[in-house]
């Protein structure tokens, strides 16, 4: 099975800041002109259909200026996610890979909550909008999407493990930092368990 994913970047030249819209359909857009679409092959075990689950990934900014994460859209499947779902976005600046303490404060910070995500059909759905997560030059942050229901993800044999657009790298699955995978399933939250997951 193939999964198309999109990473979008927009430039506001007057403020000299790029705005990042992160999708599981990673397409790059700068000033609304052109795009880079990547498709990767998912391994078997494409979902975690249990209540209380999630997935982790890293966003790395290799630029010399700050980038701002403004929106995350994710692929959802009503066959595996009961609707409406309560979905949370967590972020860590220190737990960049491996299991660590699990997704709990103070290591992880709750950045946003979507209290009622409606999933009526398989597809990419705006999951978190109106974000303003500053990712400084040279920084990389790890994120976790936690759902009160199931999450669609790719298993260990999925490829590739990173996507790059305009100096921003999305690291998933078996991409490594300090010798450990970044992509883990939350099973159940806050426990980081199965890995690598995409």
Protein Blocks (a to p, Z undefined) as FASTA:
>chain_A
ZZdddddddddfknopacddddfbdcddeehiacadddddddehibccbghiaddddddd
fbfbdcddfbdcddddfklmccdddddddddfklmgcjknojadfkbccfbdcfbdcdfb
gcdddfbghiacdcdehiacddddddfbdcddddfkbccfbdceehiacdehjbceehia
fbdcddddfbdcbdcdZZ
